[in-house]
Amino acid sequence: MFTIWAAYAAFEEKFKGSIEPGKFADLTVLSADIMKIPEKQILTTRCLNTIIGGEIVYQIQ
């Protein structure tokens, strides 16, 4: 819902919705897979990297 189909619904699938050359790269890298860990652990998950427009705007040292 948050990737290709949302881009398709906004008629922006040529620019967004998947990670591939020529598309905007807006993504966040988390310290754990929040879809697989217990709910209580989600609150302790940290952001490791944030990439906007293909540029790293936050990176944990």
HUDA-V176570 format. One record per pair of residues at least 6 apart in sequence whose ideal C-beta (glycine too) atoms are under 6 Angstrom apart, sorted by the first residue. I is the first residue (numbers start at 1). J is the second residue. D is the distance in whole Angstrom. If there is no record, write none. Layout:
i:I j:J d:D
i:I j:J d:D
//
This chain:
i:3 j:17 d:5
i:4 j:17 d:4
i:4 j:18 d:5
i:7 j:13 d:5
i:7 j:16 d:4
i:7 j:17 d:3
i:15 j:23 d:6
i:15 j:24 d:6
i:16 j:24 d:5
i:24 j:53 d:6
i:25 j:51 d:5
i:25 j:54 d:4
i:26 j:52 d:5
i:27 j:51 d:5
i:28 j:47 d:6
i:28 j:50 d:5
i:29 j:48 d:5
i:29 j:49 d:4
i:30 j:45 d:5
i:31 j:45 d:5
i:31 j:46 d:4
i:31 j:48 d:6
i:32 j:45 d:5
i:34 j:42 d:5
i:34 j:45 d:6
i:48 j:60 d:5
i:49 j:59 d:5
i:50 j:57 d:5
i:50 j:58 d:4
//
